[in-house]
Structures are given as C-alpha cells and as structure tokens.
Amino acid sequence: MQHSSSFVLPPRIDSHGSLPFPVEFEQHDSTFSSLTLSGPAAMPETPSSTDDSQSHGASVTTDYNSDDLGSPRAESQPGHGPATDSAPHKPGAGARRRSEPTQSSTAFRFTVISARDADISMQDVIPKVEELDEGAEGLDAIKPSEPVDQAEPSSSAGAPVNVPRKRGRPRKHPLPVPGGQAKIAKGRSKTGCITCRRRKKKCDETKPACLNCQKNAVVCEGYPPKEIWKSGKQKIEDGMSALENAAYPGRVTNLLQAVRRTSLTAVPRGLPFLIDGIETDVDRRFLDHFVYDFSRVLTLINDDSNPFKEILLPMATQHRGLMHSLMCLSGSHLSALEPEPRFKERKHYHFDRAITDLRENINTTSSNVKEPELLIEDPIIASTLALCLNTICEGETNGEYRSHMDAARYLLVTQTPRNEKFRQFIIEFFQYHEISNSLTCLDRRPVHAIGDLRLPDFVPQPQAGVFLGIFDGLFSHISEITKIRDRIRQRHNEGYEPAIDYETLSEAVRIDSALRVWEPSYPPETANWYAAQLYRQSTWVYLYRTIRPSRPSEKISQVVDDGLAFLDQLPLDAGAYSIMLMPLFLLGCASFLERQRERVMAGFDTLRAYSNLRNIEPALTVVKKVWEVMDTNIEDSWDWEKIINKMHMDFLIT
C-alpha cells in the first residue's frame, strides 16, 4: 500500500483544462478513492484520463449544497457513471431534492471504482430525467456557466468542452415524432361506478361492487340509478307535481299553478278544427244527415236549391252559434230514428252551446251599442228559428218553442236582414209557422195580422216559395178566419145571442168568395199542385167550422173527402209531405164520419214515415180527442183550441 498523497488544483480552468475552484485529491494505492471540491456553486466537469487501467465511473455519490436549488442528493445505481465528453452532464439530472439548510459553500465527493467492476458500459448510460417541483424557487437565480466558443478547439484531447446548459424544465409532453401514428381519442364511458368516476379511474363495471375498488382497497359507492328518458312536458309536469305536493303555502301553490299553465301553453297544440261545431265523428254524422236527409223534410223543396242547404249551411260555416243550432236540429231528428246514447249526448251538447252563443251575442250587442237592432247578424235570426224547429223534432208539447219564436219576432220586427235572399226565406218561414201556430193556441196571434211585419218589397212568384200559402195569399185568408173565430168566441163567452153577427157573417162570405176563385200557381197534375189544392180545401174547412154549426153535413163531408183524395195523389217521396201536417189536422177536426177518420189516421202514418217529426204524434192525439168530443158533446167540438188548452198541450203543427 502506497502512501497517500493530496493534490490541489489551480482555481480556474484555462486553456490547459484547469478547474475554476480548488480541487483536492486523495490517493490510496495508486487509485483515486475520494475527491473533494471546494469553491463557489458550479457544475463539475469530470476529468478524463487516457489510462485504461484507471477508468472512472461505476458509482458516483454527490453531496452538494446550493443557495438556489436547496440540498439535493443523488445516488446512481451501479453501472452508471458520469457523462462522457460527448455527453456533458446536465444540471439536476438524477438529483433528488432534500430539505436541508442552504450553505454558502459547495462540496462534491466522488467515489471512483474500476471499470472492470461495472456491469454495463458507459456507452449505454441513459440519464433519468424527473420533473422539478412546481413550487421550486430560485430557478431564475441559477447562473449558467460561461459559454465557450465551440469553434475554438481545446488545448488537449482529454480536456472537456464547456457546452452551454439548456435552460428551462424538460418538456412534460414531448412533441410527437414525425411520421408516428396519431393517438385516437376514445369516448369515455359513463356507466362506471361512482367511486371510479370520481377518482377518474377505469372501472370494470362489476356489480354490485367493482373489482377495481376492491383491488385498491376503497369503498365502492355503487352505480348511479338509470335515468328513464322523459319529454320536456313530462319533466315539467313531474316537477310541478312534486313541488305542489310539498305543502307549500297557498301563495306559492298558486304561483306554481300559474307557471304550469304558462309552461304548458308553450307546448305546441294540435290542429284546430276546420269548422267550429264539427268536431267529432258524431258531428260529421249529424252534418251528413242534415244535408242528405233532414233538410228535405223542412220545406217544400227537397233538391239542392233547398234554402237550408243553399242559404243556412254556408252561413253556418262562418258562424259558430248557427252551426251548433243546425247540428242540434239534425241530432234531434237522427236520435229519433236511431236512439243511440252518443247521439242524445251530443245533441244536448250542441243545444247548450247554441243557447250560450245566442245569449252572449245578444247581450254583447245590447250592452255596447245604443241601437242594437242595427247590428244583429243574420245568423242570429236563423239560430232562433232553428232552435224553434228543434222543439218540433223533439216533440215537445209544453210551449218550449215560444221563447224562440218571440226572439225571432223581435229581431224581424226591429231589423231588416241584410241578405235579400235570406230575408225572403226567413220572412216566409217565420210567417208560415206563426200563422200555423195560431190554429192551436188561444193567446198567440200572427204579427202579420196587426201589420208589424211586412213582406219583402217585391213579392216573388208563389212557385218560388219554400212553403205554401204565404206568397200566394192563402195564409192571409187563414189569418182573417182566425180573427173571426176570436170574435165569435168572445161574443159567446159574453153571452151574446147569436154569437155570429152580421159583420162577422159578411166577412166570412167575402173569404168564401175569395177561396172559390183562388187557383194554385203550380202546373196541374203535379205534386205541388195537389198539395196546393189540399191547402185550399183545408182553409175552406177552417172557415166552415168557424161559421156553421158543429154537426155533420153533406157540404163538409164533400170537402173533407176531396181534400183526402188530393192527399192520396201525392207521391210517397214528394217534398210536399213536409208541410202536410197542418191541412191534415184541419181535415181531421172536421171528420164526422168513421170512414173519414180512418183515412185521416192513414194520412198521419204516411207523414210519420216520410218525415219522422215527433210533433206528428201529439197532433194525432188532439184530433182523436176532438173526435171523442164530437161523439159526446158535438157543439163543443168546433173549439179545438180550448180542447188543447184543457189537455195542457202547446206545440206547433208544422
């Protein structure tokens, strides 16, 4: 063993490779065992030697203190040595930070072993790079070593080259290698357990607890509940229901209900109805029945020129109340043919809506305008008469028609319909029903008799009318006969004898003369011509039963037989059957003979089969009651109005 010796190097590396601070070597047995460096903080350069027997490297222990980087300590594994000249030592490479007090001096200790004890060659050394702590301080205070001009060759082959140190931290995410395969981003699963999703770990989705949580000794919190998809409307309803069920005060509950109504109104609604009043399959059935079947039993005309189809129905498509009235009318007639509950329920619905709409229109007009009669629409007038006809279809006998007739009378007297074609139809329609109504009532007399209702400025030809007796003047004679009956009834109640005075007799003779010369306006031997002849016969019967004593006679029997003969001449599909109830009723009240009564009953059956209007049955009931009075107290049988009153019946015979 040789004596140890120490060397002190000059304080600076010059062109001959000196170090910038004193270096002290201790040598034992011709091998460097330790090396101590003293001086300012600087990065050592490992000296190289040309002697292969004294190669440096295998294990290096470095202890140093720095004012800027703290006191890191790095230990390399066997087989790793310092960097060679071609790969300069990087600052901080392989260092591990240790919290120790900073010192003013720096000391390095190298333990050098022989290369023959190394396991790998120095050419395979790869330095390990670790990230510096984000909180490291004083990085800016690190002073790089002075750069050396690399173009200037070193003075000796063994002297290290001073290469500038790279500044900054190593790149955390290195740039991709050109030509390499780009990483494909994969979608993240949302079906893992709650714990793994919170820890941002991949879950194997094992149930009830995942194996990943068990392997990492953490509690698996299970999986979130499955959400069932709901529409926006369902979510709003569920949320509102939950809040309302939480026993909020009344003010908050009202607010929630208002929010619900506001939210629901934002949801798109279904398509509106094309025509108000035609809303269901039953309504469409009512509409078809009205067009193809029911309209023909209301007037003398049963083709496409029928005013109910030509005038009222187009008007109803623009007026909701009138459409409800017509659908109620059609539903009443159809429910008599087919008594189904759905038909009855729907017709009541239309009736309520028609009444409500009629009342609202009249109230609104009367409250906002000083002269409401100038603003009443034509469909409102038509609605009142349609509701009046509804009582005929229902067979009502308690005077339900009166309010509708009175409303129609008021509107027609105070206002002139704007549409001239509608005006012509509605005046004829109203007068026909009002004059016919006077034949069965004691207290209702036609407005035409007192001159308050005038016909249109031009009176069309009788064949243009939809009813018999109005435009041809026959119903004017019926109104005059009704006034004669009222006068005779009054004189009889007051005890005057005779009840028929000269003035009354003279008026009756004048009417008789007018009936003898009256001729129908329709071509002979046609259905309407037979119907017109029947009307004239029944009018003369009405006059005879008013003036002459109530007993059988050859005159009255002849007129009744002729009238029934005209009825037999009508075809079974003739539109005139729609207006045959009133003349048949008058012939029945004058049928003293049994054979005549049988024919009258057959005529009622024919009318029932054709129109199926339910006011036919109460009319036949009254006629049978008159026959009963004829057989018991024949003198009282002439006043059938009083008989009907005693029976507590009040209906239209139209």
Secondary structure by P-SEA (a helix, b strand, c coil): ccbbbbbbccccccccccccbbbbbbbcccccccccccccbbbbbbbbbcccccccccbbbbbbccccccbbbbbbccccccccccccccccccbbbbbcccccbbbbbbbbbbccccccccccbbbbbbbcccccccccccccccccccccccccccccccccccccccccccccccccccbbbbbbbccccaaaaaacccccccccccaaaaaacccccccccccccccaaaaaaaaaaaaaaccccaaaaaaaaaaaaaaaaaccccccccccccccaaaaaaaaaaacccccccccccccccccccccaaaaaacaaaaaaaaaaaaaaaaaacccaaaaaaaaaaaaaaaaaaaaaaaaaaaccccccccccaaaaaaaaaaaaaaaaaccccccaaaaaaaaaaaaaacccccaaaaaaaaaaaaaaaaaaaacccccccccccccccccccccccccccccccccaaaaaaaaaaaaaaaaaaaaaacccccccaaaaaaaaaaaaaaaacccccccccaaaaaaaaaaaaaaaaaaaacccccccaaaaaaaaaaaaaaaaccccccccccaaaaaaaaaaacccaaaaaaaaaaaaaaaacccccaaaaaaaaaaaaaaaaacccccccaaaaaaaaacbbbbcc
